[in-house]
Amino acid sequence: MNREEYGGYVIDARPSQLADDGNWSTDFYIERHDGDHVNKRHYSGTLTFETKEKAIQHCLAMGTWIIDGVYPGCSAP
């Protein structure tokens, strides 16, 4: 599963396979739903992973760190 609800937000992991080495990127969105409005922000990391599943796990973890305010230089929407 590539979507997870956490702390009033939705983390949507969207890794993609890289053409140069076949690894998977760390790309995801954090969404905040306010009634009919959705505030959505894209995030990406520098780490890559050999499998899509590992990339998704890292995206979801990174999203929780951003929401919790413990990831340097990033904030949730």
N, C-alpha and C positions, 0 to 999 in steps of 0.2 A: 504494500500500500504506500503510495507516495504523498498522501495528504494526512495531516495530523492537526487536531485542534489542541491549542495550548494557550492558557492564560488569556482567553478572550480573542485569540487570533487563530488563523489557519495558516499552517506552513505547507506549501505546495512544492515538493521536490521535483525539479525538471532537469535532471542531468542529461547530457547528450554525449554520444560517443565521438571521440576526437579522431580525425582522419589520420593524423601523423603517427600515433602509436596505439590506437584502439582503446586507450583508457577512457574512463568516464569523468566528465567535468562535475564541478560542484556549483550547480546553478539552481536557484530556488526563489520562490516568492513568499512574502509574508503578507497576508491579507487581514484587514480589520473590517468587519461587517457592522455598519451602523444603519440599521433600518434598511432602506432601499439602496443605500450608497455603500460601495466597496472601495476602500482605500488599499491599494496594492503597490508593493515596492519589490523590485528585483534585486537580488543579491547574488554574488558569485565569489568563490574562493579560489585560491591558487592550487590547492591540492587536487590530485586526480587519483582515481581508483581503478583497479583491474576489473571490477565487476560493477554492474549497474546497481545491484543490491547494496553494496558497500557505499557507493556514492549517495544513494538515497538515505541510508542511515546517517551518514555524515551531514547531509543537507538538513535533515530533521533535527539533529543535535545542534548544529550551528544556529538554526532558527530559534531554538529554545534559549540558547546563550544570548542571542541578540534581544529577544523579548525580555529576558531577565536583566538586561543591561550589563552583562559581564563580558561582552565581546567588544574589544577596543575599537573605537571609531565608528561604530554602527549603532543605529537605533531603529526600533520598529516604527512602522507608519502610524 
